[in-house]
Amino acid sequence: ARELGVEKFFLPNIDRSSVEAMHRMVVAYPDSCFPMMGLHPCSVKDNYIEELAAVRQYLEQATHKYYAVGEIGLDYYWDKTFIDAQKEVFREQIGLAKQYGLPIVIHCREAYADAIDIVSAHLDERLKGVFHCFSGTLAEAQQIIDMGFFLGIGGVVTFKNAGLDKIVAQIDGKHLVLETDAPYLAPVPFRGKRNESSYLTYIAQKIADLHQKSVPKIVQITTANANRLYGL
């Protein structure tokens, strides 16, 4: 990825099990890897109180500088057992983001109405972030933009029948950031294979085609957006 010009990697946390590996990446590549801290909605299970306490502890101890609270949000696709807990955890982590002055990185799958409602209810000048791996409607995209949030665009924009390309074509680049979502959702021509960050070049090319701009221009715009979002 670095050989192809991808210089900065923002690493979303999942739960306690992923923290150590993420920190190892940051130590190995301090100029390239920037960690987040959060509890992913798919990891909200019976032990979510302990998991949430760990997120608080990592943010409080600050042995590493974190650049966002993420990946947080709602996922109604895999398991609806813990929906109420997911909402509680989402709200709690939005509060932590405000407390520590950090943006939020939102995972949202089949839950856009609820996610937008929760963010909207907590919206003030301290809250900013991105709806990562955006796959909603144009109306939902506009609601997110109106809240001052970015849309994270990954490999799905290259899928022939997903419809995201038609939505992205109508959205100004100033609202977009590029992302990987490894190991899933690799862009065409790697669809179905393990995703990796070097494939961002294909996403940038697709957005450039949709917006009828050059790839360097899309890279310039989306990089500036990411730097602004994460405070670099």
N, C-alpha and C positions, 0 to 999 in steps of 0.2 A: 504493500500500500504506500509506504513512504517513497519507494522508487518511482511510483506513478504520481507523486505530488500530494498525497494525503498526509498532512503534517500534524494534525491535532485529532486526538481520539478522546471523546468523552464517554467514560465507562459507567453504565448504569449498574447499580447494585441490585441483587435479587432478594437475598435474605442473609442470615448469619453464615450460611454455608459458602457463600460466594465472596465474602469480604477479604479473606486472606489471599486468594488468588488475584483479586483486583489490586490489592495493595502491592503484591509482588510485581505486577505490571507497572505500577506507578514508580516503584523503586528502580526497576530495570530501565524504564524510559521516562525519566522525570520531565523532559522537555516536550514530550509528545502525548503522554497519557494523563488525563485529568479525571479524578474519581468523583462519583456521586455517592450519596448514602440514602437508602430508602428500603422499604419493604414492598415487593411486587405483589399485586393483588392475587396472583395465582399461588402465592405462598402464604396467604391469609388462611390459616387452618385453626385447629383447636388451641394451638399454642401462640396465637397472635399477640397476646399481651406481652409475653416474654420477647417475642421478635421485635415488637414496637419499642420495648424498653431498651433493647440492644441498639436500635437506630438512634434513640435519644442519647444513649451513652457515647456512641461513636461521635456524634455531632458535638456533644459537650466536651469530651476529652480532646478532640481535634488534634490527635497525633498525626493525622494527615489533613491537608486542606481539602475540603469538599467544595465542588463547584455547582452542585444542585442537590435538591432532594428528589431522588428518583431511583428506580422507576416505580412510580406510585399510580394509583388509579382504580379502575373497575374492569373486571372481566367476567361477563355473563356467558361466555362461550363454553368454557371447559366444565364449570361446576357452579351451580346456583346455590349450593348449600350455605355458603358463608356471605351471601350478598349484604346482609345487614352489617356484618363485621367488616366487610370490604369498605362500605361507606364510612363506618366509624374510623377505620384506619386511614382512609383517604383524608378525612377532615382533620384528624390529628396531625398528619404529616404536612398538610397545608399550613397548619398552625406553626409547626416547627420551621418550615421554610420562611415564614414571616419573621419568626423569632430570630433566626440566624441570617436573615437578609439574603436568602438564596432563591434562585428560580426553581420551579418544579418541572419535572419531566413526566408526562402523563401517558400511561398505558390505558387505552380504551378499546374494548372489543365488545360489540353488540350492546353498548351501554352509553351511547353518546348523549341521550337526553338527560340521564341522571348525572353524568360527569359534568356536563355543561351547567346544569342546575347547581351542583355543589360548588363548582368554581365561581359561578356568578354570585352565589350567596356569600362567598368569602372575599369577593373582589374589592381591593383598595389599591392605593399607590404602591404598597409593598409587595404585591403579588404579580409575578410574571412567570412565563414558562412556555412550554411547547407541548402540543398534542402529538406525541411521537407516533410514527407509522400511521399517519392519518388515512382513514378509509371510509369517511362518512360522506354525506351528501354535500352539494354546493351550499344549501341553506345552513347546514351545520358548520361548514367551513367559514361562512360569513359570520355566524354567531361567535365562533372562536376568535376570528380576526377582530371583531368588534370589542371583544374583551381585552384586546391588546396582546393576544398570544400568537405564537408562531405555529405553523403546520410543519411537522417533520415528514419529509417525502423520501420513501425508499423504493425498493425494487418493484412494488406493485404498480407504480406508474408506467412500467414497461410492459405490463401484461395486456394482451390484446383485448380481452373482453371484460376487464375489471371495471372500466369506466372512469378510473381515477385520472387518466390522461385528459379526458374532456373537462374535468373539474380544474385540474392544475393549469390547463390552458387559459382559464378565465381568472386566475388569481395572480396578482402582481408579485413579482419575485421578492419584494421587500418583506413578504409574509412567510417566506419559505426557508427551511434549513434542510440540508441533505443528511441522510442517515443510512446506516447499514442494516440494523436489526439481525445481525448474525446470531445464531447459525441459520436463521430462516429467511424466506422471501428473497432469495437471490434474484437479481434482475435477469431478463432475457439478455444474452443467450445461455445463461447458467441456471435457468429456472428449474427447481427441483433438486439442485445440488446444494452443498453446504455453502452458505453465504460468507463473504469476507469483505473487509473494508476497501480492498483495492477495486472492488466493483462499483464504488461510488462514481467512478468515471463514466459508467454507462448511464447512471441516473442523471448526472449532470448533462450528458449528451442529449438524453430524452427531453429534459426540461428546456434545454437550449433549442431543440427542434420545435417544441410546442410553443415557445415564446418568440421564435424567430430571432434569436440572439446568438452570439458566439458562445462557445463553451467557456472561454476565459471570463466573459462578462457574467455568466451565471455563477461561476466559481467566485468571482469577486463579490457579487451581491450576497450570496448565501454564506460565504465566510464572514463577511462583515456582520451579517445577522447573528451568526453563531457567537462571534466575539462579543457582540453587544449583549446577547442573552446571558452568556456565562461570565461576563465581566473580565474578559481578557483584553 
